[in-house]
Every structure is written in C-alpha cells, then in structure tokens.
C-alpha cells in the first residue's frame, strides 16, 4: 500500500467502528489524521491515543451543525495548514417500518447522514479548490443499491449520498478534486451488533462470501482511493458479493 506521508485527513465519526479503523490504518501509512466525534469523547480519546505517529488532532464536531463543522475545519487548518482529504463517515440508523416511522426519526437520519455529508464536503471543498487538489470519500452502504425493509430513512440518506458524490465529482473535477463513495455491505461494528443472532445468520446466508466484513476492509479501500489519481465519481462496493 502506498505511503501517505504528506496527506492530512479529516475523518468524521472516528470515535469508534469503521471511522476509528480508517484513522488507525491511515496513521499506520504515515498520514496525519483528525479524529472527530460528536458526543463519545472518551472513546475518541482512546482512538486518538492508539494512533501510530505524532501530530494527529482530536476534534469535537457535530455534522448536523454547519457552525460546529466550520469551527472544526478552522482548527484543522490552524494545525495542519493543508487539507488533503475528507472521509465523510459519520452516520446513524433509526430503523422502523414505513407506517411506524416518525417524522423525527426520518429527519434525524437524513440530517446526520446526508446533510452532514453535504455540509462537511462543502466546507472541505473551500480549501481544496484553493489548493487545486483533494479527495472526498463518502461512506454509503450496499442498501442504497438494494433497499432494506425498515430502513426507509437510512436507505434514502445513502442513496442521496451516492447522487451527491457523482454531482460533486463532476463539479470539482476541473479543480483536480476526486470525489468517490464506498458502499460497505454488513460490517462488524456497533451498528451491526444491534442485530440478533438469527438476523446475522440470515444476512450471512445471503452473502456469497459467507461472512460479514471487517472495518479493515473499508479502511484499505479508503487508502486505495487516496493513492489513486484517476478515479472519480465512483461508488466502490465492498460487500462480499451481496450486490453484484
Ligand atoms: P458506529 O455507530 O460504530 O459509529 C458512528 C460514528 O458516527 C461515531 O463515531 C459517532 O460519534 C459518529 N456520529 C454519529 N452522529 C454524529 C454527528 N451528529 N456528528 C458527528 N459524528 C457523529 O457506525 P459504523 O462504524 O458502523 O458506521 C460508520 C459508517 O459506515 C456510517 O456512515 C454507516 O452508515 C456506514 N456503514 C456501516 C455499515 C456496517 O455494517 N457497520 C454498513 C454500511 C455502511 P459519536 O458517538 O461521538 O456521535
């Protein structure tokens, strides 16, 4: 894997799960990273302490609040002076069948997953356009492609992210900024720990590779995209063959 020594990377929602593993993997490849969290400060602190290398940053940032995002990016630029990449990873679920899903559950998932992605990308693009370089990597989900009962809010947010990815890629390509998405399948994290044994078995049976993915699978795909100079506007599936 290519060394990422001169890369300065903001990773949203990196206090645990996939975001934490992305940060740890990129730091291992010598990138300088900003760990960000909205409320899990203890867990974010632990991830921060676990990073290889120095100069990393720990920031509080609520992706639903553009003022909080602006403050975090200001601190990032004060510390590193340059922004090589944004990994838009923060996300939540609030599942419920269509007729039972409340407005507030639809709104909060859209606000965190889709609006948050847009707010952060817009802020990052300001700096990247000036520098005429950068990568934006959005974390989508396989369910954007195949749908999932009980997740109307989450699936809509992730399908929105994929459309946003293609549009931003088109708008920003002239400034040498690459925008891509990664669509993970079912990955072992807190999010999937909410599933019971029966649900996990049912999911595993549907996956051609017959196993759930690991956060490291996503981290390695992020590193791959960061080392490419000719991929933009794509959604990379990392799902064990669940959707082909
Ligand atoms: P986790 O629930 O383990 O972690 C979610 C992260 O998002 C936490 O760091 C959390 O920080 C942060 N976060 C939540 N709300 C906000 C907010 N308002 N502002 C800033 N940060 C916030 O999730 P995963 O690691 O499982 O998922 C990471 C991404 O991968 C998500 O986008 C998810 O949709 C996607 N994904 C996951 C899959 C899986 O199987 N796990 C499959 C497909 C996609 P804090 O606690 O501080 O709020």
Boltz pocket constraint, residues with backbone or C-beta under 6 A from the ligand:
constraints:
  - pocket:
      binder: B
      contacts: [[A, 12], [A, 13], [A, 14], [A, 15], [A, 16], [A, 17], [A, 18], [A, 19], [A, 36], [A, 37], [A, 38], [A, 39], [A, 40], [A, 41], [A, 61], [A, 62], [A, 63], [A, 64], [A, 88], [A, 89], [A, 90], [A, 91], [A, 92], [A, 112], [A, 139], [A, 140], [A, 141], [A, 142], [A, 183], [A, 184], [A, 185], [A, 186], [A, 187], [A, 188], [A, 189], [A, 190], [A, 191], [A, 192]]
      max_distance: 6.0
